[in-house]
Amino acid sequence: MIDENIRALRQQRGITQAELARDLGITRAGVNAWEMGLSVPSTQYLAELARYFRVSTDFLLGLDNSATVSVAGLTQEDIRLVRRLIDHLIEKNKTAYQK
């Protein structure tokens, strides 16, 4: 599960394994091993990955499927717009699944 989550988060950010490795100060082979499920990040890197992708460690580990969105630096109006967009997408997906 953690392997899939790391890969998905990296791809969502649009970066390569080499870029993630550079940003974390490890080798590309290390990131590849995580994504292939050959090894798992140490607790240090688990925390760093959570900070890097702005998700919880529980999300990375697959214990919680709810992601969080950081609103740091946004105005109250921006936060209201983000919330409205999220609510709209949730309703849209509910409707799509009912069909």
QUIGI-V770468 format. One record per residue. SS is DSSP state (a for helix, b for strand, c for the rest). OMEGA is omega in radians with two decimals (* if undefined). Layout:
BEGIN
SS OMEGA
SS OMEGA
END
This chain:
BEGIN
c -3.13
a 3.11
a 3.14
a -3.12
a 3.11
a -3.14
a -3.11
a 3.14
a 3.11
a -3.13
a 3.09
a 3.13
a 3.10
c 3.13
c 3.13
c 3.04
a -3.13
a 3.13
a 3.10
a 3.13
a 3.13
a -3.12
a 3.14
a -3.14
c 3.09
c 3.14
c 3.06
a 3.11
a 3.09
a 3.09
a 3.13
a 3.13
a 3.07
a -3.07
a 3.11
a -3.12
c 3.14
c 3.06
c 3.11
c 3.13
c 3.02
c 3.13
a 3.10
a -3.11
a 3.05
a 3.11
a 3.13
a 3.10
a 3.13
a 3.10
a -3.09
a -3.10
a 3.14
c 3.07
c 3.09
c 3.05
a 3.08
a 3.10
a 3.12
a -3.11
a -3.14
c 3.13
c -3.12
c -3.09
c 3.10
c 3.12
c 3.08
c 3.11
c 3.11
c 3.11
c 3.11
c 3.11
c 3.12
c 3.06
c 3.09
a 3.11
a 3.08
a -3.13
a 3.09
a 3.14
a 3.11
a -3.14
a 3.12
a 3.12
a 3.12
a 3.12
a 3.12
a -3.12
a 3.09
a 3.12
a 3.12
a -3.13
a 3.07
a 3.14
a -3.12
a -3.12
a -3.12
a -3.11
c *
END
